[in-house]
C-alpha cells in the first residue's frame, strides 16, 4: 500500500511540473509544448485510473456543505478536461 501512495505522490509532482512547463510556452517552444501536452494527458489518465475509488465513493456517506463544494469542484475539473 505504501508503494501505491508513493506512486500517486510522484505522479502528482510530475503533473505539477508538466503543467508549469506547459505554461512556460516562451521557454519550451512549439514542439516541446506539444509533447508536454501529450505527456499531461497521459499522466492525467493514469491519475484518474489510480484514483478510481473516488468515483465509487461519490454516492456513499453523508454530504456536508464542504463535501458538496469539493464534489462540484472535482466534477467541474473532470468536465473541463
N, C-alpha and C positions, 0 to 999 in steps of 0.2 A: 504494500500500500504506500509506503514511503516513496518508492521509486516512481509511482504514478503521479504523486503530488509534485515530485521534483521535475518530472517531465512537463507537467502543467505549468509550473513556475518558469521553467526555461522557455516554454512556448510563449507565455505571456511577455517575457522580456524580449523575445525575438519579434513578436508582433509590435511591441512598442518601438523598438529600434527601427524596424522596417517602416512603420508609419512616420517616424521622424525623418528618415531618409527620403521617403516619398514626398514629404512636404518641402524638402530642400531641392526642388527641381532645378534651380540655377546651378547647383553644385553637381548634381548627378547626371545631367544631360538626358537626352531623349531615350536612348537605348537602355541605359541603366534604369531609368524611371519605369520603362515598360516591364523589364524583368523584375524589378522590385514590386510592381503591381501584381504580376503573376504570383510571385512569392507570397504576397499578402493574402491573396485569395486562397492559395493552398493552405497557408498557416491558419487562416480563419476557418476553413472547412475542418481541418484536423482539430482545432479548438472546439468546434461545435460537437464533433464526434466524441471527444474526450469528456465533454460536459453534458452529454445527452441525458443524464439523470435529472438535470434541471427541468427539462420538458416533461418528464414523467411526474415530477413533484408539483407541477403548476396547480393542479386541482386538488391537492391534498392539504389538509390543515386549515387553520383559521386565517382570515385575511384582516390584518391591521391596516390602518391608513398607510403606514410606511411600506408594508409589503405590496399593497396595491400600487403605490407610486413606483417602487422598484420593478414590478412586473410590467407596468406601462412603459417605463424607460427601456427595459430589456427588449420588449416586443417591438418597440419603435426602432431600436437599433438593428434588430434582425430584419425588419421590413425595409429599412433604408439600405441594407446591404444587398 
